[in-house]
Amino acid sequence: MRASGFRHVALVVHPERPAARELASRSAGWWEAAGYTVSTVRADDDTVAEGAALDFAISLGGDGTMLRTVQLTFDRKVPVLGVNLGTLGYLTEVEPSGLEEAFERLVAGAYELEERMMLEVAHEPAGGGSVERRHIGLNEATLERAAPGHTIRAGVAMDGRPFLTYVVDGLIVATPTGSTAYNLSARGPIVSPGLRALVVTPISPHLLFDRSLVLGPDERVGLSLLEGSAAALVVDGRPVAPVAVGDRVEIGVSTASALVVTFGRRDFHAVLRAKFGLTDR
């Protein structure tokens, strides 16, 4: 927990929601009146307050905006507060009605930081002609078909050793945080965000072995496109690169972590019950 003393906050705003823009104006006014510098960017921008020392980043949108905020600021170890303007809001902490109260608690230092595991994703094109590119994700990395109506044939390796060839619409490698996102839609397991693990889940597999794999944090997953249709590498819902036959994608746990602001310990199981409308019989 930090006491007050920060002087620069960033507002990352959903680019297509008028309510997010209105909330950004309201938020900027609050911080500026309190004597703070405010940088406001759209969630689809490439940088936020480049070169500035940020003390907090505030996400104004849904879980997608929260993911993007983390991607824009993780390398500066910036704590991120999520304000929910979406539907599910697994990652966000407060609703718009509690905005000013949340800001007051930030200033007072009355908050906690929850550390979330992230992925490091390396993409190496075939032939070594292009430079290897690396990406960071909080939810998941997905190798998925680029053309509708066609499957891809993908090889999976564990720690450099061949494991299995999949004929699928795609393959998801998720974090525990991402286990309730795309992984869940593909019938993968729900994993407590307090764990450090990788979850590998096939999307519409054309083989008898259609189960997810839960791996340890020291294991690395290798993906390669063997033949067939073109594929795309997608990280946290954002396409980052086309993948050709022979390309290599390697996914493991990042040394970086996401720092999520909370106001008291989050009850993960209560969140699940609320989001899914679960009740006891």
Phi and psi in degrees as GROMACS dihedral restraints (atoms count N, CA, C in turn):
[ dihedral_restraints ]
;  ai    aj    ak    al  type     phi  dphi    fc
    3     4     5     6     1  -110.6    20    10
    4     5     6     7     1   143.6    20    10
    6     7     8     9     1   -78.2    20    10
    7     8     9    10     1   170.9    20    10
    9    10    11    12     1   -64.3    20    10
   10    11    12    13     1   162.8    20    10
   12    13    14    15     1   147.7    20    10
   13    14    15    16     1   -13.0    20    10
   15    16    17    18     1   -76.1    20    10
   16    17    18    19     1   153.4    20    10
   18    19    20    21     1  -133.4    20    10
   19    20    21    22     1     8.8    20    10
   21    22    23    24     1  -145.4    20    10
   22    23    24    25     1   120.0    20    10
   24    25    26    27     1  -121.3    20    10
   25    26    27    28     1   152.0    20    10
   27    28    29    30     1  -115.3    20    10
   28    29    30    31     1   137.4    20    10
   30    31    32    33     1  -108.8    20    10
   31    32    33    34     1   120.7    20    10
   33    34    35    36     1  -109.3    20    10
   34    35    36    37     1   119.4    20    10
   36    37    38    39     1  -115.4    20    10
   37    38    39    40     1   134.7    20    10
   39    40    41    42     1   -57.4    20    10
   40    41    42    43     1   127.3    20    10
   42    43    44    45     1   -75.6    20    10
   43    44    45    46     1   -13.2    20    10
   45    46    47    48     1  -120.0    20    10
   46    47    48    49     1     5.7    20    10
   48    49    50    51     1  -110.1    20    10
   49    50    51    52     1   114.7    20    10
   51    52    53    54     1   -56.0    20    10
   52    53    54    55     1   -35.8    20    10
   54    55    56    57     1   -62.0    20    10
   55    56    57    58     1   -33.8    20    10
   57    58    59    60     1   -68.6    20    10
   58    59    60    61     1   -40.5    20    10
   60    61    62    63     1   -65.4    20    10
   61    62    63    64     1   -40.1    20    10
   63    64    65    66     1   -64.3    20    10
   64    65    66    67     1   -40.6    20    10
   66    67    68    69     1   -68.6    20    10
   67    68    69    70     1   -33.6    20    10
   69    70    71    72     1   -64.3    20    10
   70    71    72    73     1   -41.8    20    10
   72    73    74    75     1   -64.0    20    10
   73    74    75    76     1   -42.3    20    10
   75    76    77    78     1   -63.7    20    10
   76    77    78    79     1   -41.8    20    10
   78    79    80    81     1   -67.7    20    10
   79    80    81    82     1   -45.6    20    10
   81    82    83    84     1   -59.3    20    10
   82    83    84    85     1   -41.7    20    10
   84    85    86    87     1   -61.2    20    10
   85    86    87    88     1   -39.6    20    10
   87    88    89    90     1   -64.3    20    10
   88    89    90    91     1   -48.9    20    10
   90    91    92    93     1   -67.9    20    10
   91    92    93    94     1   -40.7    20    10
   93    94    95    96     1   -65.7    20    10
   94    95    96    97     1   -39.0    20    10
   96    97    98    99     1   -63.8    20    10
   97    98    99   100     1   -27.3    20    10
   99   100   101   102     1   -86.5    20    10
  100   101   102   103     1     0.5    20    10
  102   103   104   105     1    92.5    20    10
  103   104   105   106     1    21.6    20    10
  105   106   107   108     1  -106.4    20    10
  106   107   108   109     1   151.9    20    10
  108   109   110   111     1   -81.6    20    10
  109   110   111   112     1   137.0    20    10
  111   112   113   114     1  -125.7    20    10
  112   113   114   115     1   130.0    20    10
  114   115   116   117     1  -112.7    20    10
  115   116   117   118     1   126.6    20    10
  117   118   119   120     1  -115.7    20    10
  118   119   120   121     1   125.9    20    10
  120   121   122   123     1  -134.4    20    10
  121   122   123   124     1   157.7    20    10
  123   124   125   126     1   -78.8    20    10
  124   125   126   127     1   151.6    20    10
  126   127   128   129     1   -66.0    20    10
  127   128   129   130     1   -19.5    20    10
  129   130   131   132     1   -94.8    20    10
  130   131   132   133     1     7.3    20    10
  132   133   134   135     1   -73.1    20    10
  133   134   135   136     1   163.8    20    10
  135   136   137   138     1   -91.6    20    10
  136   137   138   139     1   -22.2    20    10
  138   139   140   141     1  -141.8    20    10
  139   140   141   142     1   164.8    20    10
  141   142   143   144     1  -137.6    20    10
  142   143   144   145     1   120.8    20    10
  144   145   146   147     1    45.4    20    10
  145   146   147   148     1    55.4    20    10
  147   148   149   150     1   -58.4    20    10
  148   149   150   151     1   130.5    20    10
  150   151   152   153     1    85.4    20    10
  151   152   153   154     1   -10.8    20    10
  153   154   155   156     1   -88.5    20    10
  154   155   156   157     1   150.9    20    10
  156   157   158   159     1   -87.0    20    10
  157   158   159   160     1   103.9    20    10
  159   160   161   162     1   -90.6    20    10
  160   161   162   163     1   141.9    20    10
  162   163   164   165     1  -103.3    20    10
  163   164   165   166     1   -28.2    20    10
  165   166   167   168     1  -147.6    20    10
  166   167   168   169     1   149.2    20    10
  168   169   170   171     1  -122.4    20    10
  169   170   171   172     1   134.5    20    10
  171   172   173   174     1  -117.2    20    10
  172   173   174   175     1   120.2    20    10
  174   175   176   177     1   -91.9    20    10
  175   176   177   178     1   125.3    20    10
  177   178   179   180     1  -116.8    20    10
  178   179   180   181     1    94.2    20    10
  180   181   182   183     1   168.9    20    10
  181   182   183   184     1  -141.4    20    10
  183   184   185   186     1  -108.8    20    10
  184   185   186   187     1  -157.4    20    10
  186   187   188   189     1   -63.9    20    10
  187   188   189   190     1   -34.2    20    10
  189   190   191   192     1   -62.8    20    10
  190   191   192   193     1   -41.3    20    10
  192   193   194   195     1   -66.0    20    10
  193   194   195   196     1   -37.3    20    10
  195   196   197   198     1   -62.4    20    10
  196   197   198   199     1   -44.3    20    10
  198   199   200   201     1   -60.6    20    10
  199   200   201   202     1   -43.0    20    10
  201   202   203   204     1   -66.8    20    10
  202   203   204   205     1   -37.5    20    10
  204   205   206   207     1   -61.3    20    10
  205   206   207   208     1   -42.7    20    10
  207   208   209   210     1   -61.6    20    10
  208   209   210   211     1   -44.8    20    10
  210   211   212   213     1   -61.8    20    10
  211   212   213   214     1   -35.8    20    10
  213   214   215   216     1   -75.6    20    10
  214   215   216   217     1   -19.8    20    10
  216   217   218   219     1  -128.5    20    10
  217   218   219   220     1    -7.1    20    10
  219   220   221   222     1   -59.2    20    10
  220   221   222   223     1   -35.7    20    10
  222   223   224   225     1   -69.5    20    10
  223   224   225   226     1   -12.9    20    10
  225   226   227   228     1  -102.0    20    10
  226   227   228   229     1     8.2    20    10
  228   229   230   231     1    54.0    20    10
  229   230   231   232     1    49.1    20    10
  231   232   233   234     1   -93.3    20    10
  232   233   234   235     1   124.9    20    10
  234   235   236   237     1   -64.4    20    10
  235   236   237   238     1   138.7    20    10
  237   238   239   240     1  -117.8    20    10
  238   239   240   241     1   127.6    20    10
  240   241   242   243     1  -105.8    20    10
  241   242   243   244     1   127.6    20    10
  243   244   245   246     1  -100.5    20    10
  244   245   246   247     1   126.9    20    10
  246   247   248   249     1  -107.8    20    10
  247   248   249   250     1   123.1    20    10
  249   250   251   252     1   -85.0    20    10
  250   251   252   253     1   117.4    20    10
  252   253   254   255     1  -121.6    20    10
  253   254   255   256     1    12.3    20    10
  255   256   257   258     1  -102.7    20    10
  256   257   258   259     1  -158.4    20    10
  258   259   260   261     1   -95.6    20    10
  259   260   261   262     1   -53.2    20    10
  261   262   263   264     1   -87.8    20    10
  262   263   264   265     1   -57.8    20    10
  264   265   266   267     1    68.3    20    10
  265   266   267   268     1    43.7    20    10
  267   268   269   270     1   -63.0    20    10
  268   269   270   271     1   -37.5    20    10
  270   271   272   273     1   -95.0    20    10
  271   272   273   274     1   -18.8    20    10
  273   274   275   276     1   -81.8    20    10
  274   275   276   277     1   154.2    20    10
  276   277   278   279     1  -106.2    20    10
  277   278   279   280     1   -34.1    20    10
  279   280   281   282     1  -130.4    20    10
  280   281   282   283     1   158.2    20    10
  282   283   284   285     1   -96.1    20    10
  283   284   285   286     1   159.4    20    10
  285   286   287   288     1   -55.4    20    10
  286   287   288   289     1   -31.1    20    10
  288   289   290   291     1   -65.5    20    10
  289   290   291   292     1   -22.1    20    10
  291   292   293   294     1  -103.6    20    10
  292   293   294   295     1    19.3    20    10
  294   295   296   297     1   -60.5    20    10
  295   296   297   298     1   -56.8    20    10
  297   298   299   300     1   -64.3    20    10
  298   299   300   301     1   -37.3    20    10
  300   301   302   303     1   -62.2    20    10
  301   302   303   304     1   -40.0    20    10
  303   304   305   306     1   -64.2    20    10
  304   305   306   307     1   -42.0    20    10
  306   307   308   309     1   -63.1    20    10
  307   308   309   310     1   -40.2    20    10
  309   310   311   312     1   -62.6    20    10
  310   311   312   313     1   -37.1    20    10
  312   313   314   315     1   -69.7    20    10
  313   314   315   316     1   -34.2    20    10
  315   316   317   318     1   -62.2    20    10
  316   317   318   319     1   -46.9    20    10
  318   319   320   321     1   -62.5    20    10
  319   320   321   322     1   -37.0    20    10
  321   322   323   324     1   -79.1    20    10
  322   323   324   325     1    -8.2    20    10
  324   325   326   327     1    76.7    20    10
  325   326   327   328     1    17.2    20    10
  327   328   329   330     1   -92.5    20    10
  328   329   330   331     1    63.8    20    10
  330   331   332   333     1  -148.9    20    10
  331   332   333   334     1   169.2    20    10
  333   334   335   336     1  -127.3    20    10
  334   335   336   337     1   162.2    20    10
  336   337   338   339     1  -115.0    20    10
  337   338   339   340     1   126.9    20    10
  339   340   341   342     1  -104.2    20    10
  340   341   342   343     1   122.7    20    10
  342   343   344   345     1   -89.4    20    10
  343   344   345   346     1   126.6    20    10
  345   346   347   348     1  -115.8    20    10
  346   347   348   349     1   132.6    20    10
  348   349   350   351     1   -63.5    20    10
  349   350   351   352     1   143.1    20    10
  351   352   353   354     1  -124.7    20    10
  352   353   354   355     1   164.8    20    10
  354   355   356   357     1  -101.1    20    10
  355   356   357   358     1   147.2    20    10
  357   358   359   360     1  -111.9    20    10
  358   359   360   361     1   126.5    20    10
  360   361   362   363     1  -119.5    20    10
  361   362   363   364     1   119.6    20    10
  363   364   365   366     1  -108.6    20    10
  364   365   366   367     1   130.5    20    10
  366   367   368   369     1  -117.6    20    10
  367   368   369   370     1   117.4    20    10
  369   370   371   372     1  -116.1    20    10
  370   371   372   373     1   110.8    20    10
  372   373   374   375     1   -63.4    20    10
  373   374   375   376     1   153.0    20    10
  375   376   377   378     1   -61.9    20    10
  376   377   378   379     1   145.5    20    10
  378   379   380   381     1    83.9    20    10
  379   380   381   382     1   -12.2    20    10
  381   382   383   384     1    69.6    20    10
  382   383   384   385     1    15.1    20    10
  384   385   386   387     1   -74.2    20    10
  385   386   387   388     1   -24.3    20    10
  387   388   389   390     1  -112.0    20    10
  388   389   390   391     1   157.8    20    10
  390   391   392   393     1   -72.5    20    10
  391   392   393   394     1   138.4    20    10
  393   394   395   396     1   -62.3    20    10
  394   395   396   397     1   135.9    20    10
  396   397   398   399     1  -113.3    20    10
  397   398   399   400     1   143.3    20    10
  399   400   401   402     1  -121.0    20    10
  400   401   402   403     1   143.6    20    10
  402   403   404   405     1  -134.8    20    10
  403   404   405   406     1   153.9    20    10
  405   406   407   408     1  -117.5    20    10
  406   407   408   409     1   137.1    20    10
  408   409   410   411     1  -137.1    20    10
  409   410   411   412     1   145.2    20    10
  411   412   413   414     1   -93.9    20    10
  412   413   414   415     1   -35.5    20    10
  414   415   416   417     1   -95.0    20    10
  415   416   417   418     1   -61.7    20    10
  417   418   419   420     1  -165.7    20    10
  418   419   420   421     1   161.7    20    10
  420   421   422   423     1  -118.8    20    10
  421   422   423   424     1   137.1    20    10
  423   424   425   426     1  -130.7    20    10
  424   425   426   427     1   130.1    20    10
  426   427   428   429     1   -98.0    20    10
  427   428   429   430     1   114.9    20    10
  429   430   431   432     1  -136.4    20    10
  430   431   432   433     1   157.3    20    10
  432   433   434   435     1   -61.6    20    10
  433   434   435   436     1   143.1    20    10
  435   436   437   438     1   -96.4    20    10
  436   437   438   439     1   -19.9    20    10
  438   439   440   441     1  -112.3    20    10
  439   440   441   442     1   130.5    20    10
  441   442   443   444     1   -66.4    20    10
  442   443   444   445     1   148.3    20    10
  444   445   446   447     1    83.3    20    10
  445   446   447   448     1     4.2    20    10
  447   448   449   450     1  -131.6    20    10
  448   449   450   451     1   145.2    20    10
  450   451   452   453     1   -91.6    20    10
  451   452   453   454     1   169.9    20    10
  453   454   455   456     1  -118.9    20    10
  454   455   456   457     1   155.3    20    10
  456   457   458   459     1  -110.6    20    10
  457   458   459   460     1   112.2    20    10
  459   460   461   462     1  -124.8    20    10
  460   461   462   463     1   135.6    20    10
  462   463   464   465     1   -93.1    20    10
  463   464   465   466     1   138.6    20    10
  465   466   467   468     1  -117.5    20    10
  466   467   468   469     1   131.0    20    10
  468   469   470   471     1  -122.3    20    10
  469   470   471   472     1   147.7    20    10
  471   472   473   474     1  -116.0    20    10
  472   473   474   475     1   117.8    20    10
  474   475   476   477     1    52.4    20    10
  475   476   477   478     1    40.8    20    10
  477   478   479   480     1    84.2    20    10
  478   479   480   481     1    -3.7    20    10
  480   481   482   483     1  -104.4    20    10
  481   482   483   484     1   129.3    20    10
  483   484   485   486     1   -56.4    20    10
  484   485   486   487     1   135.9    20    10
  486   487   488   489     1  -112.3    20    10
  487   488   489   490     1   -60.1    20    10
  489   490   491   492     1  -161.9    20    10
  490   491   492   493     1   151.1    20    10
  492   493   494   495     1  -100.6    20    10
  493   494   495   496     1   128.4    20    10
  495   496   497   498     1  -109.6    20    10
  496   497   498   499     1   139.6    20    10
  498   499   500   501     1  -109.1    20    10
  499   500   501   502     1   108.9    20    10
  501   502   503   504     1  -148.3    20    10
  502   503   504   505     1   170.3    20    10
  504   505   506   507     1   -78.8    20    10
  505   506   507   508     1   -24.5    20    10
  507   508   509   510     1   176.7    20    10
  508   509   510   511     1   172.8    20    10
  510   511   512   513     1  -132.0    20    10
  511   512   513   514     1   131.8    20    10
  513   514   515   516     1  -107.7    20    10
  514   515   516   517     1   133.5    20    10
  516   517   518   519     1  -117.7    20    10
  517   518   519   520     1   110.2    20    10
  519   520   521   522     1  -114.0    20    10
  520   521   522   523     1   155.2    20    10
  522   523   524   525     1   -86.7    20    10
  523   524   525   526     1   169.8    20    10
  525   526   527   528     1   -57.5    20    10
  526   527   528   529     1   -39.3    20    10
  528   529   530   531     1   -59.7    20    10
  529   530   531   532     1   -41.5    20    10
  531   532   533   534     1   -80.7    20    10
  532   533   534   535     1    -2.2    20    10
  534   535   536   537     1   -65.9    20    10
  535   536   537   538     1   -21.0    20    10
  537   538   539   540     1   -96.8    20    10
  538   539   540   541     1    11.5    20    10
  540   541   542   543     1  -106.3    20    10
  541   542   543   544     1  -123.4    20    10
  543   544   545   546     1   -58.1    20    10
  544   545   546   547     1   -37.9    20    10
  546   547   548   549     1   -56.2    20    10
  547   548   549   550     1   -42.3    20    10
  549   550   551   552     1   -66.9    20    10
  550   551   552   553     1   -39.8    20    10
  552   553   554   555     1   -61.9    20    10
  553   554   555   556     1   -30.0    20    10
  555   556   557   558     1   -90.4    20    10
  556   557   558   559     1    15.4    20    10
  558   559   560   561     1    69.0    20    10
  559   560   561   562     1    30.2    20    10
  561   562   563   564     1   -82.0    20    10
  562   563   564   565     1   169.1    20    10
  564   565   566   567     1   -76.7    20    10
  565   566   567   568     1   152.6    20    10
  567   568   569   570     1   -88.2    20    10
  568   569   570   571     1   126.9    20    10
  570   571   572   573     1  -120.1    20    10
  571   572   573   574     1   134.5    20    10
  573   574   575   576     1   -58.0    20    10
  574   575   576   577     1   132.9    20    10
  576   577   578   579     1   -65.9    20    10
  577   578   579   580     1   -11.3    20    10
  579   580   581   582     1   -78.2    20    10
  580   581   582   583     1   -12.0    20    10
  582   583   584   585     1   -85.6    20    10
  583   584   585   586     1   161.0    20    10
  585   586   587   588     1  -115.8    20    10
  586   587   588   589     1   109.3    20    10
  588   589   590   591     1  -161.0    20    10
  589   590   591   592     1   163.0    20    10
  591   592   593   594     1  -114.8    20    10
  592   593   594   595     1   139.1    20    10
  594   595   596   597     1  -118.5    20    10
  595   596   597   598     1   119.8    20    10
  597   598   599   600     1  -105.4    20    10
  598   599   600   601     1   118.5    20    10
  600   601   602   603     1  -129.5    20    10
  601   602   603   604     1   124.8    20    10
  603   604   605   606     1   -78.0    20    10
  604   605   606   607     1   148.1    20    10
  606   607   608   609     1  -105.0    20    10
  607   608   609   610     1   117.5    20    10
  609   610   611   612     1    47.6    20    10
  610   611   612   613     1    61.1    20    10
  612   613   614   615     1   -73.3    20    10
  613   614   615   616     1   143.3    20    10
  615   616   617   618     1  -103.5    20    10
  616   617   618   619     1    59.3    20    10
  618   619   620   621     1  -161.9    20    10
  619   620   621   622     1   162.4    20    10
  621   622   623   624     1   -68.5    20    10
  622   623   624   625     1   -35.2    20    10
  624   625   626   627     1   -82.0    20    10
  625   626   627   628     1    99.5    20    10
  627   628   629   630     1  -120.6    20    10
  628   629   630   631     1    21.1    20    10
  630   631   632   633     1   -91.0    20    10
  631   632   633   634     1   156.1    20    10
  633   634   635   636     1   -77.5    20    10
  634   635   636   637     1   157.9    20    10
  636   637   638   639     1  -118.6    20    10
  637   638   639   640     1   132.8    20    10
  639   640   641   642     1  -108.2    20    10
  640   641   642   643     1   119.5    20    10
  642   643   644   645     1  -113.6    20    10
  643   644   645   646     1   159.7    20    10
  645   646   647   648     1   -74.3    20    10
  646   647   648   649     1   163.2    20    10
  648   649   650   651     1   -69.9    20    10
  649   650   651   652     1   -15.2    20    10
  651   652   653   654     1   -93.7    20    10
  652   653   654   655     1    -5.7    20    10
  654   655   656   657     1   -84.5    20    10
  655   656   657   658     1   150.8    20    10
  657   658   659   660     1  -123.3    20    10
  658   659   660   661     1   141.5    20    10
  660   661   662   663     1  -108.7    20    10
  661   662   663   664     1   126.4    20    10
  663   664   665   666     1  -106.7    20    10
  664   665   666   667     1   133.5    20    10
  666   667   668   669     1  -123.0    20    10
  667   668   669   670     1   139.3    20    10
  669   670   671   672     1  -143.7    20    10
  670   671   672   673     1   140.8    20    10
  672   673   674   675     1   -85.8    20    10
  673   674   675   676     1   119.4    20    10
  675   676   677   678     1   -90.9    20    10
  676   677   678   679     1   -42.3    20    10
  678   679   680   681     1  -168.8    20    10
  679   680   681   682     1   174.9    20    10
  681   682   683   684     1    93.3    20    10
  682   683   684   685     1  -149.1    20    10
  684   685   686   687     1   -71.0    20    10
  685   686   687   688     1   162.2    20    10
  687   688   689   690     1   -66.7    20    10
  688   689   690   691     1   156.7    20    10
  690   691   692   693     1  -131.6    20    10
  691   692   693   694     1   168.3    20    10
  693   694   695   696     1  -132.8    20    10
  694   695   696   697     1   145.8    20    10
  696   697   698   699     1   -98.7    20    10
  697   698   699   700     1   123.5    20    10
  699   700   701   702     1  -123.4    20    10
  700   701   702   703     1   129.3    20    10
  702   703   704   705     1  -121.6    20    10
  703   704   705   706     1   120.8    20    10
  705   706   707   708     1    52.3    20    10
  706   707   708   709     1    41.5    20    10
  708   709   710   711     1    81.8    20    10
  709   710   711   712     1     0.4    20    10
  711   712   713   714     1  -112.1    20    10
  712   713   714   715     1   120.7    20    10
  714   715   716   717     1   -61.7    20    10
  715   716   717   718     1   128.0    20    10
  717   718   719   720     1  -114.4    20    10
  718   719   720   721     1   -19.9    20    10
  720   721   722   723     1  -169.2    20    10
  721   722   723   724     1   143.7    20    10
  723   724   725   726     1   -73.2    20    10
  724   725   726   727     1   149.6    20    10
  726   727   728   729     1  -121.7    20    10
  727   728   729   730     1   124.5    20    10
  729   730   731   732     1  -104.4    20    10
  730   731   732   733     1   165.9    20    10
  732   733   734   735     1   -57.6    20    10
  733   734   735   736     1   130.2    20    10
  735   736   737   738     1    95.5    20    10
  736   737   738   739     1   -15.1    20    10
  738   739   740   741     1   -65.2    20    10
  739   740   741   742     1   154.2    20    10
  741   742   743   744     1  -118.5    20    10
  742   743   744   745     1   134.5    20    10
  744   745   746   747     1  -123.3    20    10
  745   746   747   748     1   125.4    20    10
  747   748   749   750     1  -122.0    20    10
  748   749   750   751     1   132.9    20    10
  750   751   752   753     1  -128.2    20    10
  751   752   753   754     1   131.4    20    10
  753   754   755   756     1  -150.2    20    10
  754   755   756   757     1  -177.9    20    10
  756   757   758   759     1   -77.2    20    10
  757   758   759   760     1   131.6    20    10
  759   760   761   762     1   -78.1    20    10
  760   761   762   763     1   153.3    20    10
  762   763   764   765     1   -75.4    20    10
  763   764   765   766     1   -17.8    20    10
  765   766   767   768     1   -86.2    20    10
  766   767   768   769     1   153.3    20    10
  768   769   770   771     1  -129.6    20    10
  769   770   771   772     1   153.9    20    10
  771   772   773   774     1   -86.1    20    10
  772   773   774   775     1   138.6    20    10
  774   775   776   777     1  -109.9    20    10
  775   776   777   778     1   107.9    20    10
  777   778   779   780     1  -106.0    20    10
  778   779   780   781     1   128.6    20    10
  780   781   782   783     1   -75.8    20    10
  781   782   783   784     1   132.6    20    10
  783   784   785   786     1  -132.8    20    10
  784   785   786   787     1   154.5    20    10
  786   787   788   789     1  -112.1    20    10
  787   788   789   790     1    73.0    20    10
  789   790   791   792     1   103.2    20    10
  790   791   792   793     1   159.5    20    10
  792   793   794   795     1   -63.7    20    10
  793   794   795   796     1   128.1    20    10
  795   796   797   798     1   -78.2    20    10
  796   797   798   799     1   130.1    20    10
  798   799   800   801     1   -89.2    20    10
  799   800   801   802     1    96.2    20    10
  801   802   803   804     1   -57.3    20    10
  802   803   804   805     1   -40.3    20    10
  804   805   806   807     1   -70.8    20    10
  805   806   807   808     1   -34.6    20    10
  807   808   809   810     1   -67.0    20    10
  808   809   810   811     1   -37.8    20    10
  810   811   812   813     1   -61.7    20    10
  811   812   813   814     1   -43.4    20    10
  813   814   815   816     1   -60.1    20    10
  814   815   816   817     1   -46.4    20    10
  816   817   818   819     1   -60.1    20    10
  817   818   819   820     1   -43.2    20    10
  819   820   821   822     1   -68.4    20    10
  820   821   822   823     1   -44.6    20    10
  822   823   824   825     1   -69.0    20    10
  823   824   825   826     1   -32.1    20    10
  825   826   827   828     1   -98.2    20    10
  826   827   828   829     1     0.6    20    10
  828   829   830   831     1    62.4    20    10
  829   830   831   832     1    39.0    20    10
  831   832   833   834     1   -82.5    20    10
  832   833   834   835     1   137.2    20    10
  834   835   836   837     1  -134.5    20    10
  835   836   837   838     1   152.3    20    10
  837   838   839   840     1   -73.3    20    10
  838   839   840   841     1   151.1    20    10
